[in-house]
């Protein structure tokens, strides 16, 4: 068996727990300002989290943190599990008294930017708790972008090696320039969040709601301060603004860094951004025309609701401007398909990701050409880079496993008493990190409070698997992973 040095793993987890502990101060201040007693909950939770975080830091100090491939796989999974375990403390200590099962689900939903909730109502929650939910999405978004840009390409999971940073360091270590890259997208992420807050405030949304919705729109997490989601405000301007920032949150953040450096054409040069934009606009326009033709709403209203809700589902955010389940079986079937798509790699969105669909299309086209021209050599390129068989096999394996897991999770959820539509849409919503399912009780104006505890843990596992690109977690169950 492999002797794995866990000190660097525990050290990084300790650092992440310390960040979460410091983040709990913001909702504590919000409750103090509102005169709500829940500030004590955040004070105690922060102290506990900081204690264990600092303990791990002090007992696992090292002069240099350089993670091997195996260590990175282990860290990527266990860091999310551990951080969610402590992020759940305020939910279970608060006066709302969520069970730890529901509290862990809420924390996992926030940090994986899923946006599913086990609260029967959120409008009665104190401001600190609402802010904590939004902060989890925002911080989770930062972690997801960093993981997508730095860690997953290094792990060569699901074809992500296509996006490996161009570096002279080809060793089995995470490259040092990761810190520089993280700093760049951190500033871009913060600037976009502040811009969204200002625009929502100018559109007439109250400041507290603007802050929360800006963090969860850019983080594509979908946690709202209202039970009816964004539709509660009945504010068309705010809906267009949130739709814009949901879309921006689903684009590769490395392109924003290039944009800041003066490369204005970097966004449109990216193949997946072009395909993703054309696909989103086409689907939204066609749905709007359907809503107009079926007499459900006027064209301008149909365009607004269609764009908002299509972007919300495709970007795996989960906001809703209306109850789109009332639009009929056709749109519901369309939304189920959209739950599989997801945004771009290196963004805060979940799903299969647009670049994988492009790779699958290239592979399909190559196979079709070989049928009538078997001796023809057809080189495959993506964004100007050659695509080898390793990438194609990786993408095909990921997509097959993704669909298979949706079916497996649907069966597990159905065993708890959910009907077929609820079970399969909830499975797709958890694995795709979307949030609302496509059934009335757990749909865009519903919640997951009705679920059995077993179903809650199944969905928590689905959110983790979907966020970590499946193989990052599943590889840990392989005996050969632990052998020399």
C-alpha positions as CSV (number, residue, x, y, z in Angstrom):
1,X,0.0,0.0,0.0
2,X,1.0,3.6,-0.6
3,X,2.3,5.6,2.3
4,X,0.6,9.0,1.7
5,X,2.0,12.1,3.4
6,X,-1.2,13.8,4.6
7,X,0.5,16.8,6.2
8,X,0.1,19.1,3.2
9,X,-3.5,18.0,2.8
10,X,-4.4,18.8,6.4
11,X,-2.4,22.1,6.2
12,X,-4.5,23.3,3.2
13,X,-7.7,22.1,4.8
14,X,-6.7,24.1,7.9
15,X,-6.2,27.2,5.8
16,X,-9.6,26.8,4.1
17,X,-11.3,26.3,7.5
18,X,-9.7,29.5,8.8
19,X,-11.0,31.4,5.8
20,X,-14.5,30.1,6.5
21,X,-14.2,31.1,10.1
22,X,-13.3,34.7,9.2
23,X,-16.1,34.8,6.7
24,X,-18.6,34.0,9.5
25,X,-17.8,37.4,11.0
26,X,-19.8,39.2,8.2
27,X,-23.2,37.6,9.0
28,X,-22.4,38.0,12.7
29,X,-22.1,41.7,12.2
30,X,-25.3,41.7,10.1
31,X,-27.2,40.1,12.9
32,X,-25.7,42.5,15.5
33,X,-26.7,45.5,13.4
34,X,-30.2,44.1,13.1
35,X,-30.4,43.3,16.8
36,X,-30.9,39.6,16.2
37,X,-29.6,37.1,18.8
38,X,-28.3,34.8,16.0
39,X,-25.0,36.7,16.1
40,X,-24.0,34.4,19.0
41,X,-24.5,31.5,16.6
42,X,-22.0,32.8,14.2
43,X,-19.6,33.8,17.0
44,X,-19.5,30.3,18.4
45,X,-19.4,28.7,14.9
46,X,-16.5,30.9,13.9
47,X,-14.6,30.2,17.1
48,X,-15.0,26.5,16.7
49,X,-14.0,26.5,13.0
50,X,-11.0,28.8,13.6
51,X,-9.8,26.6,16.5
52,X,-9.7,23.5,14.3
53,X,-8.4,25.4,11.3
54,X,-5.5,26.9,13.3
55,X,-4.9,23.5,14.9
56,X,-4.5,21.8,11.5
57,X,-2.2,24.7,10.4
58,X,0.1,24.5,13.4
59,X,0.4,20.7,13.5
60,X,1.0,20.2,9.8
61,X,3.4,23.1,9.0
62,X,5.8,22.6,6.2
63,X,8.4,24.8,4.6
64,X,7.0,24.2,1.1
65,X,3.6,22.9,0.0
66,X,4.0,20.9,-3.2
67,X,1.2,18.4,-3.8
68,X,1.7,15.2,-5.8
69,X,-1.0,13.8,-8.1
70,X,-2.4,11.4,-5.4
71,X,-2.3,14.1,-2.7
72,X,-4.2,16.5,-5.0
73,X,-7.0,14.0,-5.7
74,X,-7.4,13.3,-1.9
75,X,-7.3,17.0,-1.0
76,X,-9.8,18.1,-3.7
77,X,-12.4,15.8,-2.3
78,X,-11.8,15.9,1.4
79,X,-11.4,19.7,1.4
80,X,-15.0,20.2,0.2
81,X,-16.3,17.6,2.6
82,X,-14.5,19.1,5.6
83,X,-15.3,22.8,4.8
84,X,-19.0,21.9,4.3
85,X,-19.0,20.1,7.7
86,X,-18.0,23.3,9.5
87,X,-20.0,25.7,7.2
88,X,-23.1,23.8,8.3
89,X,-22.7,24.7,12.0
90,X,-24.6,28.1,11.8
91,X,-27.6,26.4,10.2
92,X,-27.9,23.8,12.9
93,X,-27.1,26.1,15.8
94,X,-29.5,28.9,14.8
95,X,-33.0,29.3,16.1
96,X,-34.3,27.7,12.9
97,X,-32.6,24.5,14.2
98,X,-32.1,22.6,11.0
99,X,-31.1,19.0,11.6
100,X,-27.4,18.4,10.8
101,X,-28.5,16.4,7.7
102,X,-30.4,19.4,6.4
103,X,-27.7,21.8,7.5
104,X,-25.0,19.9,5.7
105,X,-27.2,19.8,2.6
106,X,-27.6,23.6,2.8
107,X,-23.8,24.2,3.2
108,X,-23.0,21.8,0.4
109,X,-25.6,23.4,-1.8
110,X,-24.1,26.8,-1.1
111,X,-20.4,25.9,-1.6
112,X,-21.1,23.9,-4.7
113,X,-23.2,26.8,-6.0
114,X,-26.2,24.5,-6.4
115,X,-28.8,26.7,-4.8
116,X,-31.1,24.0,-3.5
117,X,-32.6,24.6,0.0
118,X,-34.2,22.6,2.8
119,X,-35.7,25.7,4.3
120,X,-39.5,25.7,4.0
121,X,-39.3,29.5,3.9
122,X,-36.4,31.9,3.7
123,X,-38.1,35.2,4.1
124,X,-38.4,34.8,7.8
125,X,-34.7,34.0,8.3
126,X,-32.6,36.7,10.1
127,X,-30.3,38.8,7.9
128,X,-27.2,37.0,9.1
129,X,-28.4,33.6,7.9
130,X,-29.5,35.0,4.5
131,X,-26.1,36.6,4.1
132,X,-24.3,33.4,5.2
133,X,-26.1,31.4,2.5
134,X,-25.1,34.0,-0.2
135,X,-21.5,34.2,1.1
136,X,-21.2,30.4,0.8
137,X,-22.2,30.6,-2.8
138,X,-19.8,33.5,-3.5
139,X,-16.9,31.8,-1.7
140,X,-17.7,28.5,-3.4
141,X,-17.6,30.3,-6.8
142,X,-14.1,31.5,-6.1
143,X,-13.1,27.9,-5.1
144,X,-14.8,26.4,-8.2
145,X,-13.1,28.8,-10.6
146,X,-9.7,28.2,-9.0
147,X,-10.3,24.5,-9.2
148,X,-11.4,24.6,-12.8
149,X,-8.4,26.7,-13.9
150,X,-5.6,25.2,-11.8
151,X,-6.5,21.9,-10.2
152,X,-8.8,19.9,-12.6
153,X,-6.6,20.5,-15.8
154,X,-3.7,19.2,-13.7
155,X,-5.7,16.1,-12.8
156,X,-6.7,15.5,-16.4
157,X,-10.3,14.8,-15.5
158,X,-13.0,14.6,-18.1
159,X,-10.9,16.2,-20.9
160,X,-9.9,19.1,-18.7
161,X,-6.2,18.6,-19.7
162,X,-7.1,20.7,-22.8
163,X,-7.1,23.7,-20.5
164,X,-3.8,23.0,-18.7
165,X,-1.8,26.1,-18.1
166,X,1.0,26.6,-20.6
167,X,3.9,26.3,-18.4
168,X,7.4,24.9,-18.7
169,X,6.8,22.9,-15.5
170,X,5.7,19.5,-16.7
171,X,6.4,17.7,-13.4
172,X,3.9,15.9,-11.3
173,X,3.3,18.9,-9.1
174,X,0.7,21.7,-9.1
175,X,2.5,24.7,-10.8
176,X,3.6,27.6,-8.6
177,X,2.0,30.2,-10.9
178,X,-1.4,29.0,-9.6
179,X,-1.2,31.7,-6.9
180,X,-0.7,34.5,-9.5
181,X,-3.5,33.2,-11.6
182,X,-5.8,32.9,-8.6
183,X,-5.1,36.5,-7.7
184,X,-6.0,37.7,-11.2
185,X,-9.4,36.0,-11.3
186,X,-10.0,36.9,-7.6
187,X,-9.9,40.6,-8.5
188,X,-12.0,40.1,-11.7
189,X,-14.6,38.2,-9.5
190,X,-14.7,40.9,-6.9
191,X,-15.0,43.7,-9.5
192,X,-17.9,42.0,-11.3
193,X,-19.7,41.4,-8.0
194,X,-19.4,45.1,-7.0
195,X,-20.6,46.2,-10.4
196,X,-23.6,43.9,-10.1
197,X,-24.5,45.3,-6.7
198,X,-24.3,48.9,-8.0
199,X,-26.5,48.1,-11.0
200,X,-29.1,46.2,-9.0
201,X,-29.2,49.1,-6.5
202,X,-29.7,51.6,-9.4
203,X,-32.5,49.3,-10.7
204,X,-34.4,49.9,-7.4
205,X,-33.5,46.7,-5.5
206,X,-33.0,47.2,-1.7
207,X,-29.3,47.2,-0.8
208,X,-29.3,44.0,1.3
209,X,-31.2,42.1,-1.4
210,X,-28.8,43.6,-4.1
211,X,-25.7,42.3,-2.2
212,X,-27.2,38.9,-1.8
213,X,-28.4,38.5,-5.3
214,X,-25.2,39.9,-6.8
215,X,-23.1,37.3,-4.9
216,X,-25.4,34.4,-5.9
217,X,-25.9,35.5,-9.5
218,X,-22.2,35.7,-10.3
219,X,-21.6,32.6,-8.3
220,X,-24.4,30.9,-10.3
221,X,-25.8,29.6,-7.0
222,X,-29.4,30.8,-7.1
223,X,-29.9,31.4,-3.3
224,X,-32.5,34.2,-2.9
225,X,-33.7,36.2,0.0
226,X,-37.3,35.6,-1.1
227,X,-39.4,32.4,-1.3
228,X,-40.6,33.4,-4.9
229,X,-36.9,34.0,-5.9
230,X,-36.3,37.0,-8.2
231,X,-39.9,37.0,-9.3
232,X,-40.8,38.4,-5.9
233,X,-39.5,41.8,-6.8
234,X,-41.5,42.1,-10.1
235,X,-38.6,44.3,-11.4
236,X,-37.8,43.8,-15.1
237,X,-34.6,45.8,-15.0
238,X,-33.3,43.8,-12.1
239,X,-34.1,40.6,-14.0
240,X,-32.1,41.6,-17.0
241,X,-29.2,42.6,-14.8
242,X,-29.2,39.3,-12.9
243,X,-29.5,37.4,-16.2
244,X,-26.4,39.3,-17.5
245,X,-24.3,38.5,-14.5
246,X,-25.5,34.8,-14.4
247,X,-24.3,34.6,-18.0
248,X,-21.0,36.3,-17.2
249,X,-20.5,33.9,-14.2
250,X,-20.8,31.0,-16.6
251,X,-17.9,32.2,-18.9
252,X,-14.2,31.3,-18.4
253,X,-12.7,33.7,-15.9
254,X,-9.3,33.5,-17.6
255,X,-10.9,35.3,-20.5
256,X,-11.8,38.2,-18.2
257,X,-8.2,38.4,-17.1
258,X,-7.1,38.6,-20.7
259,X,-9.8,41.3,-21.3
260,X,-8.4,43.3,-18.4
261,X,-5.0,43.1,-19.9
262,X,-6.3,44.6,-23.1
263,X,-7.1,41.6,-25.2
264,X,-10.7,42.5,-26.1
265,X,-11.1,39.8,-28.6
266,X,-10.1,36.9,-26.3
267,X,-13.7,36.2,-25.3
268,X,-15.0,35.7,-28.8
269,X,-11.9,33.8,-30.0
270,X,-12.8,31.0,-27.5
271,X,-14.7,28.3,-29.4
272,X,-16.8,27.3,-26.4
273,X,-17.9,30.9,-25.7
274,X,-19.1,31.3,-29.3
275,X,-21.0,28.0,-29.3
276,X,-22.4,28.6,-25.8
277,X,-23.6,32.2,-26.6
278,X,-25.2,31.2,-29.9
279,X,-26.9,28.1,-28.2
280,X,-28.3,30.2,-25.3
281,X,-29.6,33.0,-27.5
282,X,-31.2,30.6,-29.9
283,X,-33.0,28.5,-27.3
284,X,-34.2,31.6,-25.4
285,X,-35.6,33.2,-28.6
286,X,-37.4,30.0,-29.7
287,X,-38.9,29.5,-26.3
288,X,-40.1,33.2,-26.2
289,X,-41.7,32.7,-29.7
290,X,-43.5,29.6,-28.4
291,X,-44.8,31.5,-25.3
292,X,-46.1,34.3,-27.6
293,X,-47.6,31.9,-30.1
294,X,-49.4,29.9,-27.3
295,X,-50.9,33.1,-26.0
296,X,-49.3,32.8,-22.6
297,X,-47.8,36.3,-22.6
298,X,-46.9,39.3,-24.8
299,X,-43.6,39.1,-26.8
300,X,-41.6,41.6,-24.7
301,X,-42.6,39.7,-21.5
302,X,-42.0,36.3,-23.1
303,X,-38.5,37.4,-24.2
304,X,-37.6,38.6,-20.6
305,X,-38.9,35.5,-18.8
306,X,-37.5,33.2,-21.5
307,X,-34.0,34.7,-21.4
308,X,-33.9,34.9,-17.6
309,X,-35.1,31.4,-16.9
310,X,-33.1,29.7,-19.8
311,X,-29.9,31.5,-18.7
312,X,-30.7,30.5,-15.1
313,X,-31.0,26.8,-16.0
314,X,-28.2,26.6,-18.6
315,X,-25.8,28.4,-16.2
316,X,-27.0,26.1,-13.4
317,X,-27.9,29.0,-11.2
318,X,-31.5,28.2,-10.3
319,X,-33.1,31.6,-10.0
320,X,-36.7,31.9,-11.3
321,X,-38.7,35.0,-12.4
322,X,-41.9,33.0,-12.7
323,X,-43.1,29.4,-12.1
324,X,-42.0,28.1,-15.5
325,X,-43.6,24.7,-14.7
326,X,-46.9,26.3,-15.7
327,X,-45.7,26.9,-19.2
328,X,-46.6,23.3,-20.3
329,X,-44.9,20.0,-20.9
330,X,-42.9,21.2,-23.9
331,X,-40.9,23.9,-22.0
332,X,-40.5,21.5,-19.1
333,X,-38.9,18.9,-21.4
334,X,-36.7,21.6,-22.8
335,X,-35.6,22.7,-19.4
336,X,-34.7,19.1,-18.5
337,X,-32.4,19.0,-21.5
338,X,-30.9,22.4,-20.5
339,X,-30.0,21.0,-17.1
340,X,-27.5,18.8,-18.8
341,X,-25.7,21.5,-20.7
342,X,-24.0,23.8,-18.2
343,X,-21.7,26.7,-18.9
344,X,-18.0,27.0,-19.9
345,X,-15.1,25.4,-18.2
346,X,-13.2,27.6,-15.7
347,X,-16.5,29.3,-14.7
348,X,-18.8,28.9,-11.6
349,X,-21.4,26.9,-13.5
350,X,-21.9,23.1,-13.3
351,X,-23.4,20.6,-15.8
352,X,-21.5,18.7,-18.5
353,X,-20.0,21.9,-19.9
354,X,-20.1,23.2,-23.4
355,X,-16.6,22.2,-24.4
356,X,-17.4,18.6,-23.9
357,X,-20.3,18.8,-26.3
358,X,-18.0,20.4,-28.8
359,X,-15.5,17.6,-28.4
360,X,-18.2,15.0,-28.8
361,X,-19.4,16.7,-32.0
362,X,-15.8,16.6,-33.4
363,X,-15.5,12.9,-32.5
364,X,-18.9,12.2,-34.1
365,X,-18.0,14.1,-37.3
366,X,-14.6,12.3,-37.5
367,X,-16.3,8.9,-37.1
368,X,-18.9,9.8,-39.8
369,X,-16.1,10.8,-42.2
370,X,-14.2,7.6,-41.6
371,X,-17.2,5.5,-42.6
372,X,-16.9,6.6,-46.3
373,X,-13.1,7.5,-46.2
374,X,-11.5,5.0,-43.8
375,X,-7.9,5.8,-44.9
376,X,-8.2,9.5,-44.5
377,X,-6.2,11.2,-41.8
378,X,-8.4,13.8,-40.0
379,X,-6.6,15.9,-37.5
380,X,-8.8,17.2,-34.7
381,X,-8.1,20.7,-33.2
382,X,-9.9,22.7,-30.5
383,X,-9.2,26.3,-30.0
384,X,-6.1,25.9,-32.2
385,X,-4.8,23.0,-30.0
386,X,-4.6,19.4,-31.2
387,X,-7.1,17.0,-29.6
388,X,-5.6,13.5,-29.0
389,X,-7.5,10.3,-28.4
390,X,-6.8,10.6,-24.6
391,X,-9.0,13.7,-24.5
392,X,-11.7,12.2,-26.6
393,X,-11.9,9.1,-24.5
394,X,-11.9,11.1,-21.3
395,X,-14.8,13.3,-22.5
396,X,-16.8,10.3,-23.7
397,X,-16.2,8.5,-20.4
398,X,-17.3,11.5,-18.4
399,X,-20.5,12.1,-20.4
400,X,-21.4,8.4,-20.2
401,X,-20.8,8.3,-16.4
402,X,-22.7,11.6,-16.0
403,X,-25.9,10.2,-17.6
404,X,-25.5,6.9,-15.8
405,X,-25.2,8.6,-12.4
406,X,-28.3,10.6,-13.1
407,X,-30.2,7.3,-13.6
408,X,-28.7,5.7,-10.6
409,X,-29.4,8.7,-8.3
410,X,-33.0,8.8,-9.7
411,X,-33.6,5.2,-8.7
412,X,-32.2,5.9,-5.2
413,X,-34.4,9.0,-4.8
414,X,-37.4,7.1,-6.1
415,X,-36.9,4.5,-3.3
416,X,-37.6,7.3,-0.8
417,X,-41.1,7.8,-2.3
418,X,-40.5,10.5,-4.9
419,X,-42.4,10.1,-8.2
420,X,-40.5,9.6,-11.4
421,X,-40.5,13.2,-12.6
422,X,-39.4,14.5,-9.2
423,X,-36.7,11.8,-8.8
424,X,-35.0,12.1,-12.2
425,X,-35.2,15.9,-12.2
426,X,-33.9,16.1,-8.7
427,X,-31.0,13.8,-9.6
428,X,-30.2,15.9,-12.6
429,X,-30.5,19.1,-10.5
430,X,-28.1,17.9,-7.9
431,X,-25.5,16.4,-10.2
432,X,-25.6,19.4,-12.4
433,X,-25.5,21.8,-9.4
434,X,-28.7,23.5,-10.6
435,X,-30.9,23.7,-7.6
436,X,-34.6,23.5,-8.4
437,X,-36.0,20.4,-9.9
438,X,-38.9,20.1,-12.4
439,X,-41.7,19.1,-10.0
440,X,-44.1,21.4,-8.2
441,X,-43.0,20.6,-4.6
442,X,-39.3,20.8,-5.4
443,X,-39.5,23.1,-8.4
444,X,-38.6,26.8,-8.9
445,X,-41.1,28.0,-6.2
446,X,-40.6,24.9,-4.0
447,X,-37.9,23.5,-1.8
448,X,-36.4,20.3,-0.6
449,X,-37.7,20.4,3.0
450,X,-40.1,17.5,2.3
451,X,-37.3,15.1,1.4
452,X,-36.4,12.0,3.5
453,X,-33.0,12.2,5.2
454,X,-31.7,9.5,2.9
455,X,-32.7,11.5,-0.1
456,X,-31.0,14.6,1.3
457,X,-27.7,12.7,1.7
458,X,-28.0,11.2,-1.8
459,X,-28.5,14.7,-3.2
460,X,-25.5,16.0,-1.1
461,X,-23.4,13.3,-2.6
462,X,-24.7,14.2,-6.1
463,X,-23.8,17.9,-5.6
464,X,-20.2,16.9,-4.5
465,X,-19.8,14.5,-7.4
466,X,-21.1,17.0,-10.0
467,X,-18.9,19.8,-8.7
468,X,-15.7,17.8,-8.6
469,X,-16.2,16.4,-12.1
470,X,-17.1,12.9,-11.0
471,X,-13.8,11.1,-11.5
472,X,-12.0,13.3,-8.9
473,X,-14.1,11.6,-6.3
474,X,-14.7,8.2,-7.8
475,X,-11.0,7.5,-8.3
476,X,-10.6,7.4,-4.5
477,X,-12.7,4.2,-4.5
478,X,-10.3,2.4,-6.9
479,X,-7.9,0.0,-5.0
480,X,-5.2,0.7,-7.6
481,X,-5.2,4.4,-6.7
482,X,-3.8,3.5,-3.3
483,X,-1.2,1.0,-4.5
484,X,2.3,1.9,-5.3
